[in-house]
């Protein structure tokens, strides 16, 4: 794994140090988690914006909904009627465990 030096303010360093102490983790681990959380937040914001833009186009939205409806039939694709999956990952036939 590579490493790089990053300049942060004294205030940020102290906050990072405090969180690391409370969480009993390294400052690096806390920073990595924070960056990943921020990355995911941005991803979902961008996804939300893209869906909002798509909804503004009624024809494009209808097309997406039609595609989703087509995929709905695959939810239980290949499973015998009544078969469900248990918490242990094994199939359970309805009425049997």
Secondary structure as UniProt FT lines:
FT   HELIX           10..23
FT   HELIX           27..55
FT   HELIX           58..72
FT   TURN            73..78
FT   TURN            81..82
FT   STRAND          83..85
FT   TURN            87..88
FT   STRAND          91..93
FT   TURN            94..95
//
